[in-house]
Amino acid sequence: MKIFRVLCAFLGLGLALGPARAQSDAGQMDSANLREDVNLLTQRMGDLQIRVEQLERQNNELKGEAGSAAQTYATVAQLNDAVAELNRTVKAATAETKTATLQQVSVQMEKLARQTQAAIDALAKNQATRPAVTPPNFTEDYPKEGVSYTVQRGDTLAGIAKKNHASLRDITNANKIADPTRLMVGQTIFIPQAQAPKN
């Protein structure tokens, strides 16, 4: 409010000085500028007063809300009771869920057991109808002298026999190879070789 009074006095002084400088264009310009500044300051003061009133109103509203909120606070005992009740509810719900889950698991296990038994029965029935596989009969009638050979990528037993001028049957018997398709790269096998007759 003091600023407003000072501005009014300043404005009044400016108005009083105005007629004395009426002859000068520069004086009129200064007076007009001064009046404009005073008007802007007056407007700013009004804006500030409105803002102060709004802040006071909001402050009073907050005080009222704080007063009503203070009446809704719970005591520690009430909070402990509420927490205990919540724990009881959670435990009861957990027990119900556990029982339901165990029942579902039991049903699924029984179903899985029936399916497994059916698969075992089908497999046993299939095995019973299959002809018996006779294991290969290896003999010892192969040359006992020969060379070692390391299986390379792309080798077949027939190809190894041909490359080393050996008998496929001798290689099979010497190495007890039941399945020639299961040669492994890097595997070392014995290649029996008959000695050439001496002249």
KOLNU-331575 format. One record per residue (C-alpha): residue number from 1; residue in three letters; chain; z, x, y. Coordinates in steps of 0.1 Angstrom, whole numbers. Example, Ala and Ser with C-alpha at 12.3 -4.5 7.8 and 13.67 -1.06 7.14 Angstrom:
BEGIN
   selum   doza   kolmi      pz      px      py
       1    ALA       A      78     123     -45
       2    SER       A      71     137     -11
***
This chain:
BEGIN
   selum   doza   kolmi      pz      px      py
       1    MET       A       0       0       0
       2    LYS       A       7      29      23
       3    ILE       A     -28      42      17
       4    PHE       A     -42       8      27
       5    ARG       A     -23       7      59
       6    VAL       A     -34      43      68
       7    LEU       A     -70      33      61
       8    CYS       A     -67       2      83
       9    ALA       A     -51      23     111
      10    PHE       A     -79      49     106
      11    LEU       A    -104      21     108
      12    GLY       A     -88       7     139
      13    LEU       A     -89      41     155
      14    GLY       A    -125      45     145
      15    LEU       A    -133      11     161
      16    ALA       A    -114      21     193
      17    LEU       A    -133      53     195
      18    GLY       A    -166      35     188
      19    PRO       A    -171      20     223
      20    ALA       A    -164      54     239
      21    ARG       A    -192      70     220
      22    ALA       A    -216      41     223
      23    GLN       A    -240      63     243
      24    SER       A    -244      88     215
      25    ASP       A    -265      80     184
      26    ALA       A    -247     107     165
      27    GLY       A    -214      90     174
      28    GLN       A    -226      57     161
      29    MET       A    -238      72     129
      30    ASP       A    -204      88     123
      31    SER       A    -186      55     131
      32    ALA       A    -209      36     106
      33    ASN       A    -203      62      79
      34    LEU       A    -166      61      86
      35    ARG       A    -166      23      83
      36    GLU       A    -185      25      50
      37    ASP       A    -160      50      36
      38    VAL       A    -131      27      47
      39    ASN       A    -148      -3      30
      40    LEU       A    -153      17      -2
      41    LEU       A    -117      28      -2
      42    THR       A    -105      -7       5
      43    GLN       A    -126     -20     -25
      44    ARG       A    -113       8     -47
      45    MET       A     -77      -1     -37
      46    GLY       A     -84     -37     -47
      47    ASP       A     -98     -26     -81
      48    LEU       A     -67      -5     -87
      49    GLN       A     -44     -34     -78
      50    ILE       A     -62     -56    -103
      51    ARG       A     -60     -29    -130
      52    VAL       A     -22     -24    -123
      53    GLU       A     -17     -62    -127
      54    GLN       A     -37     -62    -160
      55    LEU       A     -16     -33    -173
      56    GLU       A      16     -50    -164
      57    ARG       A       4     -82    -182
      58    GLN       A      -5     -62    -213
      59    ASN       A      28     -44    -212
      60    ASN       A      47     -77    -211
      61    GLU       A      26     -90    -240
      62    LEU       A      34     -59    -261
      63    LYS       A      71     -62    -253
      64    GLY       A      70     -98    -265
      65    GLU       A      52     -88    -297
      66    ALA       A      77     -60    -303
      67    GLY       A     106     -85    -299
      68    SER       A      91    -109    -324
      69    ALA       A      82     -81    -348
      70    ALA       A     118     -69    -347
      71    GLN       A     129    -103    -361
      72    THR       A     105     -99    -391
      73    TYR       A     119     -65    -404
      74    ALA       A     132     -65    -439
      75    THR       A     163     -48    -450
      76    VAL       A     164     -19    -474
      77    ALA       A     180     -41    -500
      78    GLN       A     152     -66    -497
      79    LEU       A     126     -39    -500
      80    ASN       A     143     -26    -532
      81    ASP       A     144     -61    -547
      82    ALA       A     107     -65    -539
      83    VAL       A      98     -32    -555
      84    ALA       A     119     -40    -586
      85    GLU       A     101     -73    -589
      86    LEU       A      68     -56    -585
      87    ASN       A      76     -31    -612
      88    ARG       A      87     -59    -636
      89    THR       A      54     -77    -630
      90    VAL       A      33     -45    -635
      91    LYS       A      52     -37    -668
      92    ALA       A      46     -72    -681
      93    ALA       A       9     -71    -672
      94    THR       A       6     -36    -688
      95    ALA       A      22     -49    -720
      96    GLU       A      -1     -79    -721
      97    THR       A     -32     -56    -715
      98    LYS       A     -20     -31    -741
      99    THR       A     -16     -59    -767
     100    ALA       A     -50     -74    -759
     101    THR       A     -66     -39    -761
     102    LEU       A     -50     -32    -794
     103    GLN       A     -63     -65    -808
     104    GLN       A     -98     -57    -796
     105    VAL       A     -97     -22    -811
     106    SER       A     -84     -36    -844
     107    VAL       A    -113     -61    -846
     108    GLN       A    -138     -33    -837
     109    MET       A    -124     -10    -863
     110    GLU       A    -126     -36    -890
     111    LYS       A    -162     -43    -881
     112    LEU       A    -170      -6    -881
     113    ALA       A    -153      -2    -915
     114    ARG       A    -174     -30    -930
     115    GLN       A    -206     -14    -915
     116    THR       A    -196      20    -929
     117    GLN       A    -189       6    -963
     118    ALA       A    -222     -13    -963
     119    ALA       A    -240      20    -954
     120    ILE       A    -222      39    -981
     121    ASP       A    -231      12   -1007
     122    ALA       A    -267      13    -996
     123    LEU       A    -268      51    -998
     124    ALA       A    -252      51   -1032
     125    LYS       A    -277      24   -1044
     126    ASN       A    -306      45   -1030
     127    GLN       A    -293      77   -1047
     128    ALA       A    -289      58   -1080
     129    THR       A    -326      47   -1080
     130    ARG       A    -339      82   -1070
     131    PRO       A    -351     105   -1097
     132    ALA       A    -328     134   -1103
     133    VAL       A    -339     166   -1086
     134    THR       A    -339     195   -1110
     135    PRO       A    -329     228   -1095
     136    PRO       A    -355     256   -1098
     137    ASN       A    -352     277   -1129
     138    PHE       A    -353     313   -1118
     139    THR       A    -361     340   -1144
     140    GLU       A    -355     377   -1145
     141    ASP       A    -390     387   -1158
     142    TYR       A    -402     403   -1126
     143    PRO       A    -408     440   -1118
     144    LYS       A    -375     456   -1107
     145    GLU       A    -393     481   -1084
     146    GLY       A    -407     471   -1051
     147    VAL       A    -402     472   -1013
     148    SER       A    -381     453    -988
     149    TYR       A    -399     431    -963
     150    THR       A    -386     416    -931
     151    VAL       A    -400     381    -924
     152    GLN       A    -421     379    -892
     153    ARG       A    -429     348    -871
     154    GLY       A    -457     328    -887
     155    ASP       A    -451     343    -922
     156    THR       A    -454     321    -953
     157    LEU       A    -443     331    -988
     158    ALA       A    -479     329   -1001
     159    GLY       A    -491     350    -971
     160    ILE       A    -464     377    -977
     161    ALA       A    -474     378   -1014
     162    LYS       A    -510     383   -1006
     163    LYS       A    -504     409    -979
     164    ASN       A    -482     430   -1003
     165    HIS       A    -504     424   -1034
     166    ALA       A    -475     408   -1052
     167    SER       A    -470     377   -1073
     168    LEU       A    -457     346   -1055
     169    ARG       A    -437     337   -1087
     170    ASP       A    -421     372   -1088
     171    ILE       A    -411     371   -1051
     172    THR       A    -396     336   -1057
     173    ASN       A    -376     347   -1088
     174    ALA       A    -365     380   -1073
     175    ASN       A    -351     364   -1041
     176    LYS       A    -341     331   -1058
     177    ILE       A    -360     311   -1031
     178    ALA       A    -356     274   -1039
     179    ASP       A    -376     262   -1009
     180    PRO       A    -404     285    -997
     181    THR       A    -406     265    -964
     182    ARG       A    -371     277    -953
     183    LEU       A    -380     314    -947
     184    MET       A    -363     326    -915
     185    VAL       A    -376     351    -891
     186    GLY       A    -357     384    -895
     187    GLN       A    -347     376    -931
     188    THR       A    -352     406    -955
     189    ILE       A    -366     398    -989
     190    PHE       A    -375     420   -1019
     191    ILE       A    -411     422   -1029
     192    PRO       A    -414     432   -1066
     193    GLN       A    -445     453   -1073
     194    ALA       A    -459     462   -1107
     195    GLN       A    -466     498   -1111
     196    ALA       A    -503     506   -1116
     197    PRO       A    -510     519   -1151
     198    LYS       A    -513     557   -1153
     199    ASN       A    -545     572   -1166
***
